């Protein structure tokens, strides 16, 4: 279990890439070596580098190092526990993981933080990360036969999931969704839908829940209501 909190993580140099390391072990050591500032200026550079994106990249290196160290002796399960700001870091990390399928498999995540309810930069960045991961997931669903089939069966047509999702987003933003399947149930905006859909994102071949959720809201039959 990996406990990550903003004040204790991501203290690498502003450039998050390892300069000299050619493998995971040396990269992890290099990242650790940069956490001890030698001057005020270096301290400021470290503080300025503590963005969610940089910390998420560091997390990737550290988890891969740990997995590589333990796998020769025993099979491992990897869970990330994101405390407070760590929840935002995990959201960013999952975006990175969604882009690169070669990154290590995470068995589960635990989010222990509160989404900002203010219309602030922090909130917008959180939604942006969730939205990005959401559409990456949909793109993978589009290319996966089982996921695409599940979506088609629920919606009852051969429409592609990306087009349907974009239409659904427009309906949300113009208050034209069917109230019986959205507003009456408290689902009154697209950001809230993104939050709910991301909570349901799992392995596409196991349970394509967001794809089914999109199909049901779009179809909005008496069964869906």
Number of C-alpha atoms within 10 A of each C-alpha: 12 16 13 22 18 19 11 9 20 28 27 25 22 17 11 17 16 19 10 9 14 9 11 19 16 14 20 21 14 17 21 15 13 14 16 12 16 9 9 9 10 16 16 12 17 21 16 12 19 20 17 23 20 23 25 27 19 23 21 19 21 20 21 16 18 15 17 15 13 11 11 9 8 9 8 13 12 16 16 20 19 23 20 16 18 26 25 28 29 25 24 25 22 19 21 19 19 18 13 10 9 8 14 15 14 13 10 12 17 16 17 14 13 11 15 13 8 9 8 10 10 14 15 14 14 21 20 16 20 23 19 18 24 19 16 15 22 22 13 14 25 18 10 13 13 16 24 22 14 18 27 18 13 16 23 12 11 11 12 14 22 15 10 15 18 12 13 19 20 14 16 20 14 10 14 11 21 17 15 14 21 18 14 11 10 10 16 17 17 16 18 12 17 21 16 14 19 17 11 15 17 14 12 19 11 9 15 21 20 24 27 21 19 21 24 19 19 20 18 18 13 8 8 13 15
